[in-house]
Amino acid sequence: MGVLADVSGKGISAALLSSMLLGALSMEFRSRTQPHEVLNRANQLLCEKSLPFQFVTLFLFLLSPDGGGQFISAGHNPAYLFRSATRTIEQLVSDAYCLGDVRFRLLSIPRLPSRQR
């Protein structure tokens, strides 16, 4: 699993928002198994505790050895998946917005056919 996030703003307020998110994700991942539940709870915390102008973009992914996986993009820049077996690049598209805004769902990354792994 990997997570890439970016918080709005600069300075101490951005550092505090980042620290709050990191702590929330760390605790939620320890207690829950489903990534979309973790992000929904972190989203709820940010809605309750952050200032109205603060937000977070985030990209979370889980990849399996067979080339499949799952991801959630919360308003982050477009993500791309490079498949070395086929030397192709796929854009991972999501319909979600930044944290502090919506409910999240896990999207699938299709596995490669066995002959292309």
Phi and psi restraints in degrees (range 20) as a CNS / XPLOR table:
assign (resid 1 and name C) (resid 2 and name N)
       (resid 2 and name CA) (resid 2 and name C) 1.0 -141.2 20.0 2
assign (resid 2 and name N) (resid 2 and name CA)
       (resid 2 and name C) (resid 3 and name N) 1.0 150.1 20.0 2
assign (resid 2 and name C) (resid 3 and name N)
       (resid 3 and name CA) (resid 3 and name C) 1.0 -135.0 20.0 2
assign (resid 3 and name N) (resid 3 and name CA)
       (resid 3 and name C) (resid 4 and name N) 1.0 133.4 20.0 2
assign (resid 3 and name C) (resid 4 and name N)
       (resid 4 and name CA) (resid 4 and name C) 1.0 -127.9 20.0 2
assign (resid 4 and name N) (resid 4 and name CA)
       (resid 4 and name C) (resid 5 and name N) 1.0 125.3 20.0 2
assign (resid 4 and name C) (resid 5 and name N)
       (resid 5 and name CA) (resid 5 and name C) 1.0 -138.3 20.0 2
assign (resid 5 and name N) (resid 5 and name CA)
       (resid 5 and name C) (resid 6 and name N) 1.0 158.4 20.0 2
assign (resid 5 and name C) (resid 6 and name N)
       (resid 6 and name CA) (resid 6 and name C) 1.0 -142.2 20.0 2
assign (resid 6 and name N) (resid 6 and name CA)
       (resid 6 and name C) (resid 7 and name N) 1.0 130.9 20.0 2
assign (resid 6 and name C) (resid 7 and name N)
       (resid 7 and name CA) (resid 7 and name C) 1.0 -101.5 20.0 2
assign (resid 7 and name N) (resid 7 and name CA)
       (resid 7 and name C) (resid 8 and name N) 1.0 154.0 20.0 2
assign (resid 7 and name C) (resid 8 and name N)
       (resid 8 and name CA) (resid 8 and name C) 1.0 -78.2 20.0 2
assign (resid 8 and name N) (resid 8 and name CA)
       (resid 8 and name C) (resid 9 and name N) 1.0 154.2 20.0 2
assign (resid 8 and name C) (resid 9 and name N)
       (resid 9 and name CA) (resid 9 and name C) 1.0 88.5 20.0 2
assign (resid 9 and name N) (resid 9 and name CA)
       (resid 9 and name C) (resid 10 and name N) 1.0 -173.6 20.0 2
assign (resid 9 and name C) (resid 10 and name N)
       (resid 10 and name CA) (resid 10 and name C) 1.0 -140.6 20.0 2
assign (resid 10 and name N) (resid 10 and name CA)
       (resid 10 and name C) (resid 11 and name N) 1.0 167.5 20.0 2
assign (resid 10 and name C) (resid 11 and name N)
       (resid 11 and name CA) (resid 11 and name C) 1.0 74.7 20.0 2
assign (resid 11 and name N) (resid 11 and name CA)
       (resid 11 and name C) (resid 12 and name N) 1.0 -152.3 20.0 2
assign (resid 11 and name C) (resid 12 and name N)
       (resid 12 and name CA) (resid 12 and name C) 1.0 -64.5 20.0 2
assign (resid 12 and name N) (resid 12 and name CA)
       (resid 12 and name C) (resid 13 and name N) 1.0 -40.4 20.0 2
assign (resid 12 and name C) (resid 13 and name N)
       (resid 13 and name CA) (resid 13 and name C) 1.0 -64.3 20.0 2
assign (resid 13 and name N) (resid 13 and name CA)
       (resid 13 and name C) (resid 14 and name N) 1.0 -39.1 20.0 2
assign (resid 13 and name C) (resid 14 and name N)
       (resid 14 and name CA) (resid 14 and name C) 1.0 -68.8 20.0 2
assign (resid 14 and name N) (resid 14 and name CA)
       (resid 14 and name C) (resid 15 and name N) 1.0 -38.9 20.0 2
assign (resid 14 and name C) (resid 15 and name N)
       (resid 15 and name CA) (resid 15 and name C) 1.0 -64.2 20.0 2
assign (resid 15 and name N) (resid 15 and name CA)
       (resid 15 and name C) (resid 16 and name N) 1.0 -40.3 20.0 2
assign (resid 15 and name C) (resid 16 and name N)
       (resid 16 and name CA) (resid 16 and name C) 1.0 -66.8 20.0 2
assign (resid 16 and name N) (resid 16 and name CA)
       (resid 16 and name C) (resid 17 and name N) 1.0 -40.4 20.0 2
assign (resid 16 and name C) (resid 17 and name N)
       (resid 17 and name CA) (resid 17 and name C) 1.0 -63.3 20.0 2
assign (resid 17 and name N) (resid 17 and name CA)
       (resid 17 and name C) (resid 18 and name N) 1.0 -43.3 20.0 2
assign (resid 17 and name C) (resid 18 and name N)
       (resid 18 and name CA) (resid 18 and name C) 1.0 -62.3 20.0 2
assign (resid 18 and name N) (resid 18 and name CA)
       (resid 18 and name C) (resid 19 and name N) 1.0 -43.8 20.0 2
assign (resid 18 and name C) (resid 19 and name N)
       (resid 19 and name CA) (resid 19 and name C) 1.0 -64.6 20.0 2
assign (resid 19 and name N) (resid 19 and name CA)
       (resid 19 and name C) (resid 20 and name N) 1.0 -41.3 20.0 2
assign (resid 19 and name C) (resid 20 and name N)
       (resid 20 and name CA) (resid 20 and name C) 1.0 -63.0 20.0 2
assign (resid 20 and name N) (resid 20 and name CA)
       (resid 20 and name C) (resid 21 and name N) 1.0 -43.4 20.0 2
assign (resid 20 and name C) (resid 21 and name N)
       (resid 21 and name CA) (resid 21 and name C) 1.0 -65.1 20.0 2
assign (resid 21 and name N) (resid 21 and name CA)
       (resid 21 and name C) (resid 22 and name N) 1.0 -44.9 20.0 2
assign (resid 21 and name C) (resid 22 and name N)
       (resid 22 and name CA) (resid 22 and name C) 1.0 -59.6 20.0 2
assign (resid 22 and name N) (resid 22 and name CA)
       (resid 22 and name C) (resid 23 and name N) 1.0 -45.1 20.0 2
assign (resid 22 and name C) (resid 23 and name N)
       (resid 23 and name CA) (resid 23 and name C) 1.0 -63.6 20.0 2
assign (resid 23 and name N) (resid 23 and name CA)
       (resid 23 and name C) (resid 24 and name N) 1.0 -42.5 20.0 2
assign (resid 23 and name C) (resid 24 and name N)
       (resid 24 and name CA) (resid 24 and name C) 1.0 -64.2 20.0 2
assign (resid 24 and name N) (resid 24 and name CA)
       (resid 24 and name C) (resid 25 and name N) 1.0 -45.8 20.0 2
assign (resid 24 and name C) (resid 25 and name N)
       (resid 25 and name CA) (resid 25 and name C) 1.0 -63.1 20.0 2
assign (resid 25 and name N) (resid 25 and name CA)
       (resid 25 and name C) (resid 26 and name N) 1.0 -42.6 20.0 2
assign (resid 25 and name C) (resid 26 and name N)
       (resid 26 and name CA) (resid 26 and name C) 1.0 -60.0 20.0 2
assign (resid 26 and name N) (resid 26 and name CA)
       (resid 26 and name C) (resid 27 and name N) 1.0 -47.0 20.0 2
assign (resid 26 and name C) (resid 27 and name N)
       (resid 27 and name CA) (resid 27 and name C) 1.0 -68.9 20.0 2
assign (resid 27 and name N) (resid 27 and name CA)
       (resid 27 and name C) (resid 28 and name N) 1.0 -41.8 20.0 2
assign (resid 27 and name C) (resid 28 and name N)
       (resid 28 and name CA) (resid 28 and name C) 1.0 -67.9 20.0 2
assign (resid 28 and name N) (resid 28 and name CA)
       (resid 28 and name C) (resid 29 and name N) 1.0 -38.8 20.0 2
assign (resid 28 and name C) (resid 29 and name N)
       (resid 29 and name CA) (resid 29 and name C) 1.0 -66.6 20.0 2
assign (resid 29 and name N) (resid 29 and name CA)
       (resid 29 and name C) (resid 30 and name N) 1.0 -27.2 20.0 2
assign (resid 29 and name C) (resid 30 and name N)
       (resid 30 and name CA) (resid 30 and name C) 1.0 -72.8 20.0 2
assign (resid 30 and name N) (resid 30 and name CA)
       (resid 30 and name C) (resid 31 and name N) 1.0 -28.0 20.0 2
assign (resid 30 and name C) (resid 31 and name N)
       (resid 31 and name CA) (resid 31 and name C) 1.0 -105.4 20.0 2
assign (resid 31 and name N) (resid 31 and name CA)
       (resid 31 and name C) (resid 32 and name N) 1.0 -14.8 20.0 2
assign (resid 31 and name C) (resid 32 and name N)
       (resid 32 and name CA) (resid 32 and name C) 1.0 -126.5 20.0 2
assign (resid 32 and name N) (resid 32 and name CA)
       (resid 32 and name C) (resid 33 and name N) 1.0 151.7 20.0 2
assign (resid 32 and name C) (resid 33 and name N)
       (resid 33 and name CA) (resid 33 and name C) 1.0 -101.7 20.0 2
assign (resid 33 and name N) (resid 33 and name CA)
       (resid 33 and name C) (resid 34 and name N) 1.0 -21.7 20.0 2
assign (resid 33 and name C) (resid 34 and name N)
       (resid 34 and name CA) (resid 34 and name C) 1.0 -95.0 20.0 2
assign (resid 34 and name N) (resid 34 and name CA)
       (resid 34 and name C) (resid 35 and name N) 1.0 120.1 20.0 2
assign (resid 34 and name C) (resid 35 and name N)
       (resid 35 and name CA) (resid 35 and name C) 1.0 -58.4 20.0 2
assign (resid 35 and name N) (resid 35 and name CA)
       (resid 35 and name C) (resid 36 and name N) 1.0 -37.4 20.0 2
assign (resid 35 and name C) (resid 36 and name N)
       (resid 36 and name CA) (resid 36 and name C) 1.0 -67.3 20.0 2
assign (resid 36 and name N) (resid 36 and name CA)
       (resid 36 and name C) (resid 37 and name N) 1.0 -31.1 20.0 2
assign (resid 36 and name C) (resid 37 and name N)
       (resid 37 and name CA) (resid 37 and name C) 1.0 -68.2 20.0 2
assign (resid 37 and name N) (resid 37 and name CA)
       (resid 37 and name C) (resid 38 and name N) 1.0 -39.7 20.0 2
assign (resid 37 and name C) (resid 38 and name N)
       (resid 38 and name CA) (resid 38 and name C) 1.0 -60.3 20.0 2
assign (resid 38 and name N) (resid 38 and name CA)
       (resid 38 and name C) (resid 39 and name N) 1.0 -48.0 20.0 2
assign (resid 38 and name C) (resid 39 and name N)
       (resid 39 and name CA) (resid 39 and name C) 1.0 -68.7 20.0 2
assign (resid 39 and name N) (resid 39 and name CA)
       (resid 39 and name C) (resid 40 and name N) 1.0 -34.9 20.0 2
assign (resid 39 and name C) (resid 40 and name N)
       (resid 40 and name CA) (resid 40 and name C) 1.0 -64.1 20.0 2
assign (resid 40 and name N) (resid 40 and name CA)
       (resid 40 and name C) (resid 41 and name N) 1.0 -39.1 20.0 2
assign (resid 40 and name C) (resid 41 and name N)
       (resid 41 and name CA) (resid 41 and name C) 1.0 -69.6 20.0 2
assign (resid 41 and name N) (resid 41 and name CA)
       (resid 41 and name C) (resid 42 and name N) 1.0 -41.9 20.0 2
assign (resid 41 and name C) (resid 42 and name N)
       (resid 42 and name CA) (resid 42 and name C) 1.0 -63.6 20.0 2
assign (resid 42 and name N) (resid 42 and name CA)
       (resid 42 and name C) (resid 43 and name N) 1.0 -38.6 20.0 2
assign (resid 42 and name C) (resid 43 and name N)
       (resid 43 and name CA) (resid 43 and name C) 1.0 -61.0 20.0 2
assign (resid 43 and name N) (resid 43 and name CA)
       (resid 43 and name C) (resid 44 and name N) 1.0 -44.2 20.0 2
assign (resid 43 and name C) (resid 44 and name N)
       (resid 44 and name CA) (resid 44 and name C) 1.0 -60.4 20.0 2
assign (resid 44 and name N) (resid 44 and name CA)
       (resid 44 and name C) (resid 45 and name N) 1.0 -44.1 20.0 2
assign (resid 44 and name C) (resid 45 and name N)
       (resid 45 and name CA) (resid 45 and name C) 1.0 -60.8 20.0 2
assign (resid 45 and name N) (resid 45 and name CA)
       (resid 45 and name C) (resid 46 and name N) 1.0 -45.6 20.0 2
assign (resid 45 and name C) (resid 46 and name N)
       (resid 46 and name CA) (resid 46 and name C) 1.0 -63.2 20.0 2
assign (resid 46 and name N) (resid 46 and name CA)
       (resid 46 and name C) (resid 47 and name N) 1.0 -38.5 20.0 2
assign (resid 46 and name C) (resid 47 and name N)
       (resid 47 and name CA) (resid 47 and name C) 1.0 -62.6 20.0 2
assign (resid 47 and name N) (resid 47 and name CA)
       (resid 47 and name C) (resid 48 and name N) 1.0 -37.1 20.0 2
assign (resid 47 and name C) (resid 48 and name N)
       (resid 48 and name CA) (resid 48 and name C) 1.0 -79.6 20.0 2
assign (resid 48 and name N) (resid 48 and name CA)
       (resid 48 and name C) (resid 49 and name N) 1.0 -36.5 20.0 2
assign (resid 48 and name C) (resid 49 and name N)
       (resid 49 and name CA) (resid 49 and name C) 1.0 -108.8 20.0 2
assign (resid 49 and name N) (resid 49 and name CA)
       (resid 49 and name C) (resid 50 and name N) 1.0 -18.2 20.0 2
assign (resid 49 and name C) (resid 50 and name N)
       (resid 50 and name CA) (resid 50 and name C) 1.0 -90.2 20.0 2
assign (resid 50 and name N) (resid 50 and name CA)
       (resid 50 and name C) (resid 51 and name N) 1.0 163.4 20.0 2
assign (resid 50 and name C) (resid 51 and name N)
       (resid 51 and name CA) (resid 51 and name C) 1.0 -74.2 20.0 2
assign (resid 51 and name N) (resid 51 and name CA)
       (resid 51 and name C) (resid 52 and name N) 1.0 155.7 20.0 2
assign (resid 51 and name C) (resid 52 and name N)
       (resid 52 and name CA) (resid 52 and name C) 1.0 -57.2 20.0 2
assign (resid 52 and name N) (resid 52 and name CA)
       (resid 52 and name C) (resid 53 and name N) 1.0 -29.4 20.0 2
assign (resid 52 and name C) (resid 53 and name N)
       (resid 53 and name CA) (resid 53 and name C) 1.0 -91.3 20.0 2
assign (resid 53 and name N) (resid 53 and name CA)
       (resid 53 and name C) (resid 54 and name N) 1.0 -1.9 20.0 2
assign (resid 53 and name C) (resid 54 and name N)
       (resid 54 and name CA) (resid 54 and name C) 1.0 -91.8 20.0 2
assign (resid 54 and name N) (resid 54 and name CA)
       (resid 54 and name C) (resid 55 and name N) 1.0 144.8 20.0 2
assign (resid 54 and name C) (resid 55 and name N)
       (resid 55 and name CA) (resid 55 and name C) 1.0 -153.9 20.0 2
assign (resid 55 and name N) (resid 55 and name CA)
       (resid 55 and name C) (resid 56 and name N) 1.0 167.8 20.0 2
assign (resid 55 and name C) (resid 56 and name N)
       (resid 56 and name CA) (resid 56 and name C) 1.0 -134.5 20.0 2
assign (resid 56 and name N) (resid 56 and name CA)
       (resid 56 and name C) (resid 57 and name N) 1.0 134.9 20.0 2
assign (resid 56 and name C) (resid 57 and name N)
       (resid 57 and name CA) (resid 57 and name C) 1.0 -103.6 20.0 2
assign (resid 57 and name N) (resid 57 and name CA)
       (resid 57 and name C) (resid 58 and name N) 1.0 148.8 20.0 2
assign (resid 57 and name C) (resid 58 and name N)
       (resid 58 and name CA) (resid 58 and name C) 1.0 -154.0 20.0 2
assign (resid 58 and name N) (resid 58 and name CA)
       (resid 58 and name C) (resid 59 and name N) 1.0 145.2 20.0 2
assign (resid 58 and name C) (resid 59 and name N)
       (resid 59 and name CA) (resid 59 and name C) 1.0 -129.4 20.0 2
assign (resid 59 and name N) (resid 59 and name CA)
       (resid 59 and name C) (resid 60 and name N) 1.0 122.8 20.0 2
assign (resid 59 and name C) (resid 60 and name N)
       (resid 60 and name CA) (resid 60 and name C) 1.0 -119.6 20.0 2
assign (resid 60 and name N) (resid 60 and name CA)
       (resid 60 and name C) (resid 61 and name N) 1.0 135.8 20.0 2
assign (resid 60 and name C) (resid 61 and name N)
       (resid 61 and name CA) (resid 61 and name C) 1.0 -140.6 20.0 2
assign (resid 61 and name N) (resid 61 and name CA)
       (resid 61 and name C) (resid 62 and name N) 1.0 150.5 20.0 2
assign (resid 61 and name C) (resid 62 and name N)
       (resid 62 and name CA) (resid 62 and name C) 1.0 -129.1 20.0 2
assign (resid 62 and name N) (resid 62 and name CA)
       (resid 62 and name C) (resid 63 and name N) 1.0 122.5 20.0 2
assign (resid 62 and name C) (resid 63 and name N)
       (resid 63 and name CA) (resid 63 and name C) 1.0 -118.4 20.0 2
assign (resid 63 and name N) (resid 63 and name CA)
       (resid 63 and name C) (resid 64 and name N) 1.0 142.8 20.0 2
assign (resid 63 and name C) (resid 64 and name N)
       (resid 64 and name CA) (resid 64 and name C) 1.0 -110.2 20.0 2
assign (resid 64 and name N) (resid 64 and name CA)
       (resid 64 and name C) (resid 65 and name N) 1.0 160.4 20.0 2
assign (resid 64 and name C) (resid 65 and name N)
       (resid 65 and name CA) (resid 65 and name C) 1.0 -61.0 20.0 2
assign (resid 65 and name N) (resid 65 and name CA)
       (resid 65 and name C) (resid 66 and name N) 1.0 -23.5 20.0 2
assign (resid 65 and name C) (resid 66 and name N)
       (resid 66 and name CA) (resid 66 and name C) 1.0 -81.8 20.0 2
assign (resid 66 and name N) (resid 66 and name CA)
       (resid 66 and name C) (resid 67 and name N) 1.0 4.1 20.0 2
assign (resid 66 and name C) (resid 67 and name N)
       (resid 67 and name CA) (resid 67 and name C) 1.0 93.9 20.0 2
assign (resid 67 and name N) (resid 67 and name CA)
       (resid 67 and name C) (resid 68 and name N) 1.0 -4.1 20.0 2
assign (resid 67 and name C) (resid 68 and name N)
       (resid 68 and name CA) (resid 68 and name C) 1.0 -91.9 20.0 2
assign (resid 68 and name N) (resid 68 and name CA)
       (resid 68 and name C) (resid 69 and name N) 1.0 -178.7 20.0 2
assign (resid 68 and name C) (resid 69 and name N)
       (resid 69 and name CA) (resid 69 and name C) 1.0 165.8 20.0 2
assign (resid 69 and name N) (resid 69 and name CA)
       (resid 69 and name C) (resid 70 and name N) 1.0 -168.0 20.0 2
assign (resid 69 and name C) (resid 70 and name N)
       (resid 70 and name CA) (resid 70 and name C) 1.0 -143.1 20.0 2
assign (resid 70 and name N) (resid 70 and name CA)
       (resid 70 and name C) (resid 71 and name N) 1.0 155.3 20.0 2
assign (resid 70 and name C) (resid 71 and name N)
       (resid 71 and name CA) (resid 71 and name C) 1.0 -151.7 20.0 2
assign (resid 71 and name N) (resid 71 and name CA)
       (resid 71 and name C) (resid 72 and name N) 1.0 159.4 20.0 2
assign (resid 71 and name C) (resid 72 and name N)
       (resid 72 and name CA) (resid 72 and name C) 1.0 -134.1 20.0 2
assign (resid 72 and name N) (resid 72 and name CA)
       (resid 72 and name C) (resid 73 and name N) 1.0 127.9 20.0 2
assign (resid 72 and name C) (resid 73 and name N)
       (resid 73 and name CA) (resid 73 and name C) 1.0 -115.3 20.0 2
assign (resid 73 and name N) (resid 73 and name CA)
       (resid 73 and name C) (resid 74 and name N) 1.0 118.8 20.0 2
assign (resid 73 and name C) (resid 74 and name N)
       (resid 74 and name CA) (resid 74 and name C) 1.0 -106.5 20.0 2
assign (resid 74 and name N) (resid 74 and name CA)
       (resid 74 and name C) (resid 75 and name N) 1.0 73.8 20.0 2
assign (resid 74 and name C) (resid 75 and name N)
       (resid 75 and name CA) (resid 75 and name C) 1.0 74.5 20.0 2
assign (resid 75 and name N) (resid 75 and name CA)
       (resid 75 and name C) (resid 76 and name N) 1.0 6.0 20.0 2
assign (resid 75 and name C) (resid 76 and name N)
       (resid 76 and name CA) (resid 76 and name C) 1.0 -75.5 20.0 2
assign (resid 76 and name N) (resid 76 and name CA)
       (resid 76 and name C) (resid 77 and name N) 1.0 165.4 20.0 2
assign (resid 76 and name C) (resid 77 and name N)
       (resid 77 and name CA) (resid 77 and name C) 1.0 -54.3 20.0 2
assign (resid 77 and name N) (resid 77 and name CA)
       (resid 77 and name C) (resid 78 and name N) 1.0 155.8 20.0 2
assign (resid 77 and name C) (resid 78 and name N)
       (resid 78 and name CA) (resid 78 and name C) 1.0 -54.5 20.0 2
assign (resid 78 and name N) (resid 78 and name CA)
       (resid 78 and name C) (resid 79 and name N) 1.0 141.9 20.0 2
assign (resid 78 and name C) (resid 79 and name N)
       (resid 79 and name CA) (resid 79 and name C) 1.0 -107.0 20.0 2
assign (resid 79 and name N) (resid 79 and name CA)
       (resid 79 and name C) (resid 80 and name N) 1.0 148.9 20.0 2
assign (resid 79 and name C) (resid 80 and name N)
       (resid 80 and name CA) (resid 80 and name C) 1.0 -128.5 20.0 2
assign (resid 80 and name N) (resid 80 and name CA)
       (resid 80 and name C) (resid 81 and name N) 1.0 143.7 20.0 2
assign (resid 80 and name C) (resid 81 and name N)
       (resid 81 and name CA) (resid 81 and name C) 1.0 -115.7 20.0 2
assign (resid 81 and name N) (resid 81 and name CA)
       (resid 81 and name C) (resid 82 and name N) 1.0 121.7 20.0 2
assign (resid 81 and name C) (resid 82 and name N)
       (resid 82 and name CA) (resid 82 and name C) 1.0 -96.5 20.0 2
assign (resid 82 and name N) (resid 82 and name CA)
       (resid 82 and name C) (resid 83 and name N) 1.0 123.3 20.0 2
assign (resid 82 and name C) (resid 83 and name N)
       (resid 83 and name CA) (resid 83 and name C) 1.0 -101.2 20.0 2
assign (resid 83 and name N) (resid 83 and name CA)
       (resid 83 and name C) (resid 84 and name N) 1.0 106.9 20.0 2
assign (resid 83 and name C) (resid 84 and name N)
       (resid 84 and name CA) (resid 84 and name C) 1.0 -66.2 20.0 2
assign (resid 84 and name N) (resid 84 and name CA)
       (resid 84 and name C) (resid 85 and name N) 1.0 -30.7 20.0 2
assign (resid 84 and name C) (resid 85 and name N)
       (resid 85 and name CA) (resid 85 and name C) 1.0 -63.8 20.0 2
assign (resid 85 and name N) (resid 85 and name CA)
       (resid 85 and name C) (resid 86 and name N) 1.0 -36.8 20.0 2
assign (resid 85 and name C) (resid 86 and name N)
       (resid 86 and name CA) (resid 86 and name C) 1.0 -108.5 20.0 2
assign (resid 86 and name N) (resid 86 and name CA)
       (resid 86 and name C) (resid 87 and name N) 1.0 -5.2 20.0 2
assign (resid 86 and name C) (resid 87 and name N)
       (resid 87 and name CA) (resid 87 and name C) 1.0 56.1 20.0 2
assign (resid 87 and name N) (resid 87 and name CA)
       (resid 87 and name C) (resid 88 and name N) 1.0 39.6 20.0 2
assign (resid 87 and name C) (resid 88 and name N)
       (resid 88 and name CA) (resid 88 and name C) 1.0 -115.0 20.0 2
assign (resid 88 and name N) (resid 88 and name CA)
       (resid 88 and name C) (resid 89 and name N) 1.0 156.1 20.0 2
assign (resid 88 and name C) (resid 89 and name N)
       (resid 89 and name CA) (resid 89 and name C) 1.0 -117.8 20.0 2
assign (resid 89 and name N) (resid 89 and name CA)
       (resid 89 and name C) (resid 90 and name N) 1.0 131.4 20.0 2
assign (resid 89 and name C) (resid 90 and name N)
       (resid 90 and name CA) (resid 90 and name C) 1.0 -118.9 20.0 2
assign (resid 90 and name N) (resid 90 and name CA)
       (resid 90 and name C) (resid 91 and name N) 1.0 136.6 20.0 2
assign (resid 90 and name C) (resid 91 and name N)
       (resid 91 and name CA) (resid 91 and name C) 1.0 -86.1 20.0 2
assign (resid 91 and name N) (resid 91 and name CA)
       (resid 91 and name C) (resid 92 and name N) 1.0 133.5 20.0 2
assign (resid 91 and name C) (resid 92 and name N)
       (resid 92 and name CA) (resid 92 and name C) 1.0 -96.8 20.0 2
assign (resid 92 and name N) (resid 92 and name CA)
       (resid 92 and name C) (resid 93 and name N) 1.0 111.6 20.0 2
assign (resid 92 and name C) (resid 93 and name N)
       (resid 93 and name CA) (resid 93 and name C) 1.0 -103.3 20.0 2
assign (resid 93 and name N) (resid 93 and name CA)
       (resid 93 and name C) (resid 94 and name N) 1.0 136.4 20.0 2
assign (resid 93 and name C) (resid 94 and name N)
       (resid 94 and name CA) (resid 94 and name C) 1.0 -132.1 20.0 2
assign (resid 94 and name N) (resid 94 and name CA)
       (resid 94 and name C) (resid 95 and name N) 1.0 157.1 20.0 2
assign (resid 94 and name C) (resid 95 and name N)
       (resid 95 and name CA) (resid 95 and name C) 1.0 -107.7 20.0 2
assign (resid 95 and name N) (resid 95 and name CA)
       (resid 95 and name C) (resid 96 and name N) 1.0 13.3 20.0 2
assign (resid 95 and name C) (resid 96 and name N)
       (resid 96 and name CA) (resid 96 and name C) 1.0 -93.5 20.0 2
assign (resid 96 and name N) (resid 96 and name CA)
       (resid 96 and name C) (resid 97 and name N) 1.0 159.3 20.0 2
assign (resid 96 and name C) (resid 97 and name N)
       (resid 97 and name CA) (resid 97 and name C) 1.0 -106.8 20.0 2
assign (resid 97 and name N) (resid 97 and name CA)
       (resid 97 and name C) (resid 98 and name N) 1.0 -171.3 20.0 2
assign (resid 97 and name C) (resid 98 and name N)
       (resid 98 and name CA) (resid 98 and name C) 1.0 -68.6 20.0 2
assign (resid 98 and name N) (resid 98 and name CA)
       (resid 98 and name C) (resid 99 and name N) 1.0 160.1 20.0 2
assign (resid 98 and name C) (resid 99 and name N)
       (resid 99 and name CA) (resid 99 and name C) 1.0 -61.8 20.0 2
assign (resid 99 and name N) (resid 99 and name CA)
       (resid 99 and name C) (resid 100 and name N) 1.0 145.8 20.0 2
assign (resid 99 and name C) (resid 100 and name N)
       (resid 100 and name CA) (resid 100 and name C) 1.0 94.9 20.0 2
assign (resid 100 and name N) (resid 100 and name CA)
       (resid 100 and name C) (resid 101 and name N) 1.0 11.3 20.0 2
assign (resid 100 and name C) (resid 101 and name N)
       (resid 101 and name CA) (resid 101 and name C) 1.0 -132.0 20.0 2
assign (resid 101 and name N) (resid 101 and name CA)
       (resid 101 and name C) (resid 102 and name N) 1.0 -49.5 20.0 2
assign (resid 101 and name C) (resid 102 and name N)
       (resid 102 and name CA) (resid 102 and name C) 1.0 -139.7 20.0 2
assign (resid 102 and name N) (resid 102 and name CA)
       (resid 102 and name C) (resid 103 and name N) 1.0 176.4 20.0 2
assign (resid 102 and name C) (resid 103 and name N)
       (resid 103 and name CA) (resid 103 and name C) 1.0 -90.0 20.0 2
assign (resid 103 and name N) (resid 103 and name CA)
       (resid 103 and name C) (resid 104 and name N) 1.0 148.2 20.0 2
assign (resid 103 and name C) (resid 104 and name N)
       (resid 104 and name CA) (resid 104 and name C) 1.0 -112.4 20.0 2
assign (resid 104 and name N) (resid 104 and name CA)
       (resid 104 and name C) (resid 105 and name N) 1.0 151.7 20.0 2
assign (resid 104 and name C) (resid 105 and name N)
       (resid 105 and name CA) (resid 105 and name C) 1.0 -134.4 20.0 2
assign (resid 105 and name N) (resid 105 and name CA)
       (resid 105 and name C) (resid 106 and name N) 1.0 153.2 20.0 2
assign (resid 105 and name C) (resid 106 and name N)
       (resid 106 and name CA) (resid 106 and name C) 1.0 -83.5 20.0 2
assign (resid 106 and name N) (resid 106 and name CA)
       (resid 106 and name C) (resid 107 and name N) 1.0 131.9 20.0 2
assign (resid 106 and name C) (resid 107 and name N)
       (resid 107 and name CA) (resid 107 and name C) 1.0 -108.5 20.0 2
assign (resid 107 and name N) (resid 107 and name CA)
       (resid 107 and name C) (resid 108 and name N) 1.0 152.2 20.0 2
assign (resid 107 and name C) (resid 108 and name N)
       (resid 108 and name CA) (resid 108 and name C) 1.0 -93.5 20.0 2
assign (resid 108 and name N) (resid 108 and name CA)
       (resid 108 and name C) (resid 109 and name N) 1.0 147.4 20.0 2
assign (resid 108 and name C) (resid 109 and name N)
       (resid 109 and name CA) (resid 109 and name C) 1.0 -108.0 20.0 2
assign (resid 109 and name N) (resid 109 and name CA)
       (resid 109 and name C) (resid 110 and name N) 1.0 116.9 20.0 2
assign (resid 109 and name C) (resid 110 and name N)
       (resid 110 and name CA) (resid 110 and name C) 1.0 -62.7 20.0 2
assign (resid 110 and name N) (resid 110 and name CA)
       (resid 110 and name C) (resid 111 and name N) 1.0 143.6 20.0 2
assign (resid 110 and name C) (resid 111 and name N)
       (resid 111 and name CA) (resid 111 and name C) 1.0 -72.0 20.0 2
assign (resid 111 and name N) (resid 111 and name CA)
       (resid 111 and name C) (resid 112 and name N) 1.0 156.4 20.0 2
assign (resid 111 and name C) (resid 112 and name N)
       (resid 112 and name CA) (resid 112 and name C) 1.0 -79.2 20.0 2
assign (resid 112 and name N) (resid 112 and name CA)
       (resid 112 and name C) (resid 113 and name N) 1.0 144.2 20.0 2
assign (resid 112 and name C) (resid 113 and name N)
       (resid 113 and name CA) (resid 113 and name C) 1.0 -57.4 20.0 2
assign (resid 113 and name N) (resid 113 and name CA)
       (resid 113 and name C) (resid 114 and name N) 1.0 148.6 20.0 2
assign (resid 113 and name C) (resid 114 and name N)
       (resid 114 and name CA) (resid 114 and name C) 1.0 -57.9 20.0 2
assign (resid 114 and name N) (resid 114 and name CA)
       (resid 114 and name C) (resid 115 and name N) 1.0 -30.6 20.0 2
assign (resid 114 and name C) (resid 115 and name N)
       (resid 115 and name CA) (resid 115 and name C) 1.0 -73.0 20.0 2
assign (resid 115 and name N) (resid 115 and name CA)
       (resid 115 and name C) (resid 116 and name N) 1.0 -14.5 20.0 2
assign (resid 115 and name C) (resid 116 and name N)
       (resid 116 and name CA) (resid 116 and name C) 1.0 -104.0 20.0 2
assign (resid 116 and name N) (resid 116 and name CA)
       (resid 116 and name C) (resid 117 and name N) 1.0 1.0 20.0 2
